[in-house]
Amino acid sequence: MSTRTVRTMTTVIEDGLLKPAEVCKLLAVSRTWVYAAAAEGRIPAIRLGGPEGPLRFVRADVERWLQDARAEWTPGRSQSGQAA
């Protein structure tokens, strides 16, 4: 295992992993939305132990994803950039 991998895993462990229910609360969305968004790759998530493992979220990834989403969205504008 490389030093970079060890540092990354240490950071993940220190930051903690969030369960889907915790992400639901953090984002004020339904559990269904969280699972669908993770499955579609709209929100960063990992499956522990393989594709059937429990779904978890790295706190730093979710926070970065939220910051990016806020930076890209302008009130009153559609995704295409045209006035709504």
Buried (B, 14 or more C-beta within 10 A) or exposed (E): EEEEEEEEEEEBEEBEBBEBEBBBEBBEEEEEBBBEBBEEEEBBBBEEEEEEEEBBBBBBBBEEBEEEEEEEEEEEEEEEEEEE
